[in-house]
Amino acid sequence: MNDRFRSQYAVWVGSVGDSTPGPGGWSSIVVERSTGLDHAIVSGGDDLATAPAMELTAVLMGLSRVPRDVTATVFTGSKFVLNLVGILAEGWNPGGGEHDEIWSRLVEECGKRFVSWQEVTNDDDAPHLTRALGLAKIVAHDIG
């Protein structure tokens, strides 16, 4: 089904980290919706990470695995990311802050495809979110 209102790719992101720098991890699972199969699984982390940096990195790295000029829906539980995306949609770029480099790269990646955003929570029946969070936790544990 190639419905123009349904995204072609789903990007499920998970991250772990604290507000102060320390071990953190992120993960993105990109699913091709026509087949339901994983298109890409990426993860990483940093020993001096913050939660916001891990959240933005998860989205950035997931979107970078989605082909250009297609539709993608990012599924995230991050209020931080969703609030920033809302600001961007209103035409304001909050650059210049602590995460300016990641944010700039994310804005660039969003411009290469048609992106929508969906909030999910741990209470939702979302196995891909559970997998992404699990991978991020493993990375953070291995770093710490």
N, C-alpha and C positions, 0 to 999 in steps of 0.2 A: 504494500500500500504506500503510495507516494503522495500523501495528503500534504498540501503546502502548509497546513496549520499544525502538523505534527513534526517534531524535530527528527532528523535523521540519525542523530547521535545523542546519547545521554552521557553526561560527565558526572560521575559520583565522586565527591571529594571528602576526605577525612583528614583531620590533623589533631595533633596533641602538642601541648606546650604550655608554659606559664606566662604570666605577665612580665616576669623578670627573666633575663637571659639564662638559659639552661638547656639541657637536652630536649630536643623536640623532633617531631616527625610529621610527615605529610604523605598522602597517597591519593592517587586518582585512578579511577577505573572508567575507561571509555568503552561504551557499549554501542555497537551498531544496531540500531533499532529494527531494521528490516529482518535481521537474522537472530537478534537476541544474543549474539556472541560477543565476547570481549574483543574489542579492536586494539586496545592497549591497556597495560597496567604499568604504572610508574610510581615510584616512591623514593623518598630520600629524607634527609634530616640534617641537623646541625647541632653541634654541642653547645653553641651559644645562641639559641633560637628564642624567639618570643612567639606566643600563640598567634598574634596577628600576622607575623611574617610567615608562619607555617600555613595558615589559612589561605593567604594570598598566593603562596607558592603552589599549593595543591591545585588551585583553580588555574593558575598560569600554565603549569606543566600539563595538566589535563587538556586544556584547550589547545595547547601547542601540538597535541597529537591528533586533533580533529582536522580533516581535510579543509582546504579553503572553500569558500562560497557554498557552504552547506549550512543547514540549521542544526543547532545544538542546544540542549537544555542542560544547564548546570544545576545539579541537586546538591545543596549544602545546608548544613545546620548552623552555619556561622552568621550570626546577626551582624558582626563586623563587616563581612563581605557583602551581605545583602544591603546594609546601610550605605556602603560606598558605591555600590552599583546604582542604588536609587539616586544618589547625588550625581553620578555620572549621567544618568538618564535625564536629569533636569538640566544638563548642559554645563555643569560645574566640575572641573577637574581638581580634586583636592591634593594635587601634587605638592612637592616641597617638604613633605613630612618625613618621618622616620623610615617609611617604606616606599619612598619615592621611586627608586629604581624598579622594584617589583611592580608597583602600580603602573608605571609608564609602560612596562613590557606587557602587562595585562591589558591595558587599554589598546595597545597595538594588536595583540592577538584577537581581541574582541572585534576589531575592525576588519578582520580577514574572514569572518563568518557571521552568520545571523544567530545571535545568542539570546536565549531567554533564561530566566532564573526561577528556581523553585525551592522554597524552604522545605526542609524535611527535619524531623526530630527523631530521637532514639525510640520514641513511641510508635513511629510509623512502621509498617511492615515493609522494610526496605533492605533486602539482603545485600545489595551492592553497597549501601551505606555502611552496613555492619562490616563487610569485608574491607572497605577502605579505611575505616577507623581501626580495625584490627591490624592492618598492615602498618599504619602510621604508628601505632603503639609498639609494634615489634621493632621498627626502626629506632624509635626514641629509646626503647629499652636497650637495644644493642649499642647505641651511642653512649648512653649514660653508664 
